[in-house]
């Protein structure tokens, strides 16, 4: 499978609303925890074979409590897109063995502004795969643009972040024989759990 494929899938992913967030404001000291989505089913476009199912998981690090007016800068955004053994076999037969590129994702927030918000240029590093079995395409925030979020929710409520919309991934599908095929992959959420858990409590 190609590297381009990996990027597109990152869509996901991902992802999403925060990397080890640094907080500017008056909230009491908080502990940094990892927020994760559940299994999120995507439908992603591939050359020659059209839309195919991809399983995405995404995560970020952030404080476990914030206060109204705090500004939170996400950090350590990561995602993994899993390609089934059957789809991997099809890509192998088409002459692809890897992927590389970038992905853009969108999140919708409750108690945080802006919403929706875009995460752009998520990194899909060069990844190659031997034939056979399911494969994971890893995505990270190296070189990505991650927005800062202002806490707008009232004290005692909770803020939440959810993957949303369509993810675009300009990738290169790497060829077993050498070279690559440029491809802009589009992924849409079909089902599953795109919300990051747990919610963050506003103090």
C-alpha positions in Angstrom: 0.0 0.0 0.0 1.3 3.5 -0.8 2.3 6.3 1.5 -0.3 8.5 -0.1 -2.9 6.2 1.2 -1.6 6.6 4.7 -1.8 10.3 4.5 -5.3 10.4 3.2 -6.5 8.1 5.9 -5.1 10.3 8.5 -7.6 11.9 8.2 -7.8 11.5 10.0 -7.8 11.8 11.2 -7.3 13.0 12.9 -7.0 14.6 14.0 -8.3 16.3 16.3 -8.6 18.8 19.0 -5.5 18.8 21.0 -2.0 17.9 21.7 -0.6 18.0 25.2 -2.4 21.3 25.7 -0.6 24.2 27.3 -3.2 26.4 29.2 -3.1 30.2 29.5 -5.6 31.4 32.2 -6.5 31.1 35.8 -7.6 27.5 36.1 -6.2 25.5 38.9 -3.4 23.1 38.2 -4.6 20.3 36.0 -3.2 16.9 35.1 -2.4 16.1 31.4 -4.3 13.1 30.2 -4.8 11.4 26.8 -8.2 11.8 25.1 -9.1 9.1 22.6 -11.8 8.3 20.0 -13.3 4.8 19.8 -13.2 2.9 16.6 -14.4 5.3 13.9 -15.4 3.8 10.5 -14.5 5.9 7.5 -15.2 5.6 3.8 -12.1 6.6 1.9 -11.5 7.1 -1.9 -8.8 5.0 -3.6 -7.6 5.1 -7.2 -9.2 2.5 -9.5 -11.3 0.9 -6.7 -13.4 3.8 -5.4 -14.5 4.2 -1.8 -13.3 1.6 0.7 -13.8 1.1 4.5 -11.0 2.3 6.8 -10.9 2.1 10.6 -9.5 5.2 12.3 -8.5 5.8 15.9 -7.2 9.2 17.0 -5.9 10.8 20.2 -4.5 13.9 21.8 -3.1 15.0 25.2 -4.8 17.8 27.1 -5.6 19.0 30.7 -8.3 17.1 32.6 -9.8 20.4 33.8 -10.0 24.0 32.5 -11.7 27.3 33.3 -13.9 29.6 31.3 -11.6 31.9 29.3 -8.6 29.6 29.2 -6.8 29.3 25.9 -5.8 25.8 25.2 -3.1 24.9 22.6 -3.4 21.2 21.6 -0.3 19.0 21.3 0.7 15.4 20.4 -2.2 14.7 18.0 -1.9 11.2 16.6 -4.0 8.8 14.6 -3.9 5.3 13.2 -5.8 4.2 10.1 -6.2 0.5 9.8 -6.5 -1.1 6.3 -8.0 -4.5 6.2 -6.1 -7.5 4.9 -8.5 -7.7 1.9 -8.0 -4.1 0.9 -4.3 -4.4 1.5 -4.2 -7.4 -0.8 -6.1 -5.4 -3.5 -3.6 -2.5 -3.2 -0.7 -5.0 -3.4 -2.1 -6.5 -6.6 -2.4 -2.9 -8.1 1.3 -2.5 -7.5 1.3 -0.4 -4.4 3.4 -1.1 -1.3 3.4 2.2 0.7 2.2 5.7 1.3 3.3 9.1 2.3 1.8 12.6 2.4 -0.4 14.8 4.5 -4.0 15.0 5.7 -6.4 17.8 6.8 -9.0 17.1 9.4 -11.9 18.9 11.1 -13.3 18.9 14.6 -16.6 20.2 16.0 -16.4 21.4 19.6 -18.8 22.0 22.5 -17.6 24.6 25.1 -14.6 25.5 23.0 -14.1 28.1 20.2 -13.6 28.1 17.3 -16.0 25.4 16.2 -15.7 23.8 13.7 -11.9 24.0 13.5 -9.4 22.7 11.0 -6.2 20.8 11.7 -4.1 21.1 8.6 -1.0 19.4 7.2 -1.0 16.4 9.5 2.0 14.3 8.7 1.8 10.9 7.1 5.4 9.8 7.1 6.8 7.4 4.5 5.6 3.9 5.3 6.0 0.7 3.3 4.5 -2.7 3.9 5.3 -6.3 2.9 2.4 -8.2 1.3 -0.2 -9.9 3.5 -2.4 -9.0 6.5 -4.0 -5.8 7.8 -1.8 -2.7 8.0 -1.7 0.4 10.1 -1.0 3.8 8.6 0.3 6.2 11.3 -0.3 9.9 11.3 1.2 12.6 13.6 1.3 16.3 14.1 4.9 17.0 13.0 4.8 20.2 10.9 1.0 20.4 11.3 -1.0 23.5 12.0 -3.1 23.0 15.2 -5.4 25.8 16.3 -5.6 27.2 19.8 -9.0 26.9 21.5 -10.7 29.3 23.9 -12.8 27.8 26.6 -16.3 29.3 26.2 -18.4 27.0 28.3 -19.8 27.9 31.7 -18.3 26.6 34.9 -19.7 23.2 35.8 -20.3 22.2 32.3 -18.1 20.0 30.0 -16.2 20.6 26.8 -16.0 18.0 24.1 -14.2 17.5 20.8 -15.5 15.3 17.9 -14.1 14.5 14.5 -16.4 15.7 11.9 -16.9 16.5 8.2 -14.7 15.2 5.4 -11.0 14.6 5.6 -8.8 15.4 2.6 -5.4 13.8 2.2 -3.0 14.7 -0.6 -0.9 11.6 -0.6 1.5 9.6 -2.8 0.8 5.9 -3.2 4.2 4.2 -3.4 4.7 1.7 -6.1 6.5 -1.6 -5.5 8.4 -1.1 -8.8 9.5 2.4 -7.8 7.9 5.8 -8.1 4.5 6.8 -6.9 1.0 7.9 -7.8 -0.3 11.3 -6.6 -3.7 11.0 -5.1 -6.1 13.2 -3.1 -8.0 10.9 -0.8 -11.3 12.0 0.6 -12.6 10.3 3.7 -16.1 10.6 5.4 -17.2 9.4 8.7 -19.7 6.5 8.4 -20.3 5.2 11.9 -18.5 4.4 15.2 -17.3 6.7 17.9 -15.7 9.9 16.5 -16.0 11.8 19.9 -12.9 12.0 22.0 -13.3 10.6 25.5 -13.5 11.7 28.3 -15.0 15.1 28.1 -13.1 17.9 29.9 -14.7 19.5 33.0 -14.9 23.3 33.0 -14.2 24.7 36.5 
